[in-house]
């Protein structure tokens, strides 16, 4: 990861110009620059990991809270379903699915299940958004599923390599660090 300088510098000393060709001298790698932590490989990995866990923790907390409300058929969950015109038994389907998604997102050795959990959350949130629009619900209630969807997208895009599905020819990666 060495950058080569291909510039010529004109240096003036004692009134006489001299040309220096720096194309043979490699520049220092980006990671050796202490003021440039976000561009270094290690710094990027750390920032990426922190944001991954922030997005994933917020998503998991929402799924856990929503799943518990759905499983217990709490009035808050039932009121939302009633507003959207859905039957109450939908809580019996969505609640366990949300709780299983939390397990799939947080357990480190569930790559395929994690992909399914992200897909399920995406379908759930897009469906909720469309349902709120169709029911002419308030703007905050309509936008809320998109905010939660953005958490899922952020978590999905920032997930470590060890949490990603791999092709048949790729070597196995170690589980993600905690």
C-alpha positions in Angstrom: 0.0 0.0 0.0 2.8 2.4 -0.9 2.0 5.5 -2.9 4.5 6.6 -5.4 5.2 10.2 -6.0 5.7 11.2 -9.6 6.2 14.8 -9.3 9.1 17.1 -9.9 10.0 19.8 -7.4 11.8 22.9 -8.3 14.1 24.0 -5.5 15.7 27.4 -5.4 18.9 27.7 -3.3 21.3 30.5 -3.7 19.3 31.8 -6.7 20.0 28.6 -8.7 16.9 26.4 -9.5 17.4 22.7 -9.1 14.9 20.0 -10.2 14.3 17.0 -7.9 12.6 14.0 -9.3 10.8 12.1 -6.5 9.4 9.3 -8.6 11.9 6.8 -7.2 11.1 7.4 -3.6 8.0 5.7 -2.2 5.7 7.8 -0.1 4.9 6.6 3.4 1.9 4.3 3.8 -1.4 6.0 4.8 -1.5 4.2 8.1 1.8 5.7 9.3 0.2 9.2 9.3 -0.9 9.7 12.9 -3.3 12.6 12.0 -5.1 10.5 9.4 -6.7 7.7 11.5 -9.9 7.4 9.5 -8.0 6.6 6.3 -5.8 3.9 7.8 -6.9 0.3 7.5 -6.9 -0.3 11.3 -8.7 2.9 12.1 -11.4 2.3 9.4 -11.9 -1.2 10.8 -12.3 0.0 14.3 -14.8 2.8 13.3 -16.7 0.3 11.1 -16.9 -2.2 14.0 -18.1 0.5 16.4 -20.9 1.7 14.1 -21.8 -1.9 13.2 -22.4 -2.6 16.9 -24.3 0.6 17.4 -26.7 -0.1 14.5 -27.0 -3.8 15.4 -27.7 -3.0 19.1 -30.3 -0.5 18.3 -31.9 -2.8 15.8 -31.9 -5.7 18.2 -33.3 -3.6 21.0 -36.2 -2.5 18.8 -36.9 -6.1 17.6 -36.7 -7.4 21.2 -39.0 -4.7 22.6 -41.4 -5.1 19.6 -41.3 -8.8 19.8 -42.1 -8.9 23.5 -45.1 -6.5 23.0 -46.3 -8.6 20.1 -46.0 -12.0 21.9 -47.8 -10.6 25.0 -50.5 -9.0 22.9 -50.0 -5.6 24.6 -52.4 -2.8 23.8 -49.7 -0.7 22.1 -49.1 -3.4 19.5 -52.7 -4.3 19.1 -53.6 -0.6 18.6 -51.1 -0.3 15.7 -52.5 -3.4 14.1 -56.0 -2.1 14.5 -55.1 1.3 13.0 -53.6 -0.4 10.0 -56.6 -2.8 9.6 -54.8 -6.0 10.5 -56.2 -8.8 12.7 -54.8 -9.2 16.2 -53.4 -12.7 15.5 -50.7 -11.1 13.4 -49.0 -10.3 16.7 -48.7 -14.1 17.3 -46.8 -14.4 14.0 -44.7 -11.2 14.1 -43.7 -11.5 17.8 -41.8 -14.8 17.6 -40.3 -13.8 14.3 -38.8 -10.6 15.8 -37.4 -12.5 18.7 -35.8 -15.1 16.5 -34.3 -12.3 14.4 -32.7 -10.9 17.5 -31.1 -14.3 18.2 -29.9 -14.6 14.6 -28.4 -11.1 14.6 -26.5 -11.5 17.8 -25.3 -15.1 17.7 -21.9 -15.1 15.9 -22.1 -18.4 14.0 -25.4 -17.9 12.1 -24.4 -16.4 8.8 -27.3 -17.8 6.8 -29.9 -17.2 9.5 -28.5 -13.6 9.9 -29.1 -13.0 6.1 -32.7 -14.3 6.6 -33.2 -12.1 9.6 -32.1 -9.0 7.7 -34.4 -10.0 4.8 -37.3 -10.5 7.3 -36.7 -7.1 9.0 -36.6 -5.5 5.6 -39.9 -7.0 4.5 -41.5 -6.2 7.8 -40.4 -2.5 7.8 -41.2 -1.9 4.1 -44.6 -3.6 4.7 -45.2 -1.4 7.7 -44.3 1.7 5.8 -46.6 0.9 3.0 -49.4 -0.1 5.4 -49.1 3.3 7.3 -49.3 5.1 3.9 -52.4 3.1 2.8 -54.1 3.8 6.2 -53.3 7.5 6.0 -51.5 7.4 9.3 -49.6 10.2 10.9 -46.2 11.2 9.5 -44.2 10.1 12.5 -45.9 6.7 12.5 -45.3 6.4 8.7 -41.6 7.4 8.9 -40.7 5.2 11.9 -40.4 2.0 9.9 -38.0 3.7 7.5 -35.8 4.8 10.4 -35.8 1.2 11.7 -35.1 0.0 8.2 -32.1 2.4 8.0 -30.7 0.7 11.2 -31.0 -2.7 9.5 -29.3 -1.4 6.3 -26.5 0.2 8.4 -26.0 -3.0 10.3 -26.1 -5.1 7.2 -23.6 -3.0 5.3 -21.2 -2.6 8.1 -21.1 -6.2 9.3 -17.7 -7.8 9.6 -16.4 -10.3 7.1 -16.8 -13.1 9.5 -20.6 -12.4 9.6 -21.0 -12.4 5.8 -22.0 -15.3 3.6 -19.1 -16.6 1.6 -19.0 -18.2 -1.9 -18.3 -21.9 -2.3 -14.6 -21.2 -3.1 -13.8 -18.8 -0.3 -12.0 -19.9 2.9 -13.8 -19.9 6.2 -13.3 -16.8 8.4 -13.2 -16.9 12.1 -16.2 -15.8 14.1 -16.5 -12.1 14.9 -14.8 -10.8 18.0 -17.0 -9.6 20.8 
